[in-house]
Amino acid sequence: MTSFLAVTQVILVFVLVSLVLMHSGRDAGMGGLGFTPASQGGTHIVERNLTRLTIVVAVLFFVNSVALFHFLK
């Protein structure tokens, strides 16, 4: 169980760092890359979904950290 949590922790670290690096200022990041037309408000949707995904991964990282600490104790 400990090895599964450790591998999961490493994967979550890479995903979380990647998601955080995608966030940037108002004109950069995922919203500024032009995935969707800005005239339709698409950049706000992309940024909002990126923020939600980052929060979910951060919560999973925290829960996994607590579980890993519990099993290593």
Contact map, one row per residue, 1 for C-alpha under 8 A:
1111100000000000000000000000000000000000000000000000000000000000000000000
1111110000000000000000000000000000000000000000000000000000000000000100110
1111111000000000000000000000000000000000000000000000000000000000000000000
1111111100000000000000000000000000000000000000000000000000000000000000000
1111111110000000000000000000000000000000000000000000000000000001001100000
0111111111000000000000000000000000000000000000000000000000000000000100000
0011111111100000000000000000000000000000000000000000000000000000000000000
0001111111110000000000000000000000000000000000000000000000000001000000000
0000111111111000000000000000000000000000000000000000000000001001100000000
0000011111111100000000000000000000000000000000000000000000000000000000000
0000001111111110000000000000000000000000000000000000000000000000000000000
0000000111111111000000000000000000000000000000000000000010011000000000000
0000000011111111100000000000000000000000000000000000000000001000000000000
0000000001111111110000000000000000000000000000000000000000000000000000000
0000000000111111111000000000000000000000000000000000000010000000000000000
0000000000011111111100000000000000000000000000000000010011000000000000000
0000000000001111111110000000000000000000000000000000000000000000000000000
0000000000000111111111000000000000000000000000000000000000000000000000000
0000000000000011111111100000000000000000000000000100010000000000000000000
0000000000000001111111100000000000000000000000000000010000000000000000000
0000000000000000111111110000100000000000000000000000000000000000000000000
0000000000000000011111110000110000000000000000000000000000000000000000000
0000000000000000001111111001110000000000000000100100000000000000000000000
0000000000000000000011111111100000000000000000000000000000000000000000000
0000000000000000000000111111100000000000000000000000000000000000000000000
0000000000000000000000011111101100000000000000000000000000000000000000000
0000000000000000000000011111101100000000000000000000000000000000000000000
0000000000000000000000111111111110000000000000000000000000000000000000000
0000000000000000000011111111111110000000000000000000000000000000000000000
0000000000000000000001100001111111100000001001100100000000000000000000000
0000000000000000000000000111111111100000011101100000000000000000000000000
0000000000000000000000000111111111000000001000000000000000000000000000000
0000000000000000000000000001111111100000000000000000000000000000000000000
0000000000000000000000000000011111111100001000000000000000000000000000000
0000000000000000000000000000011011111000011000000000000000000000000000000
0000000000000000000000000000000001111101011000000000000000000000000000000
0000000000000000000000000000000001111111111000000000000000000000000000000
0000000000000000000000000000000001011111111000000000000000000000000000000
0000000000000000000000000000000000001111110000000000000000000000000000000
0000000000000000000000000000000000011111110000000000000000000000000000000
0000000000000000000000000000000000001111111110000000000000000000000000000
0000000000000000000000000000001000111111111111000000000000000000000000000
0000000000000000000000000000011101111100111111100000000000000000000000000
0000000000000000000000000000001000000000111111110000000000000000000000000
0000000000000000000000000000000000000000111111111000000000000000000000000
0000000000000000000000000000011000000000011111111100000000000000000000000
0000000000000000000000100000011000000000001111111110000000000000000000000
0000000000000000000000000000000000000000000111111111000000000000000000000
0000000000000000000000000000000000000000000011111111100000000000000000000
0000000000000000001000100000010000000000000001111111110000000000000000000
0000000000000000000000000000000000000000000000111111111000000000000000000
0000000000000000000000000000000000000000000000011111111100000000000000000
0000000000000000000000000000000000000000000000001111111110000000000000000
0000000000000001001100000000000000000000000000000111111111000000000000000
0000000000000000000000000000000000000000000000000011111111100000000000000
0000000000000000000000000000000000000000000000000001111111110000000000000
0000000000010011000000000000000000000000000000000000111111111000000000000
0000000000000001000000000000000000000000000000000000011111111100000000000
0000000000000000000000000000000000000000000000000000001111111110000000000
0000000000010000000000000000000000000000000000000000000111111111000000000
0000000010011000000000000000000000000000000000000000000011111111100000000
0000000000000000000000000000000000000000000000000000000001111111110000000
0000000000000000000000000000000000000000000000000000000000111111111000000
0000100110000000000000000000000000000000000000000000000000011111111100000
0000000010000000000000000000000000000000000000000000000000001111111110000
0000000000000000000000000000000000000000000000000000000000000111111111000
0000100000000000000000000000000000000000000000000000000000000011111111100
0100110000000000000000000000000000000000000000000000000000000001111111110
0000000000000000000000000000000000000000000000000000000000000000111111111
0000000000000000000000000000000000000000000000000000000000000000011111111
0100000000000000000000000000000000000000000000000000000000000000001111111
0100000000000000000000000000000000000000000000000000000000000000000111111
0000000000000000000000000000000000000000000000000000000000000000000011111
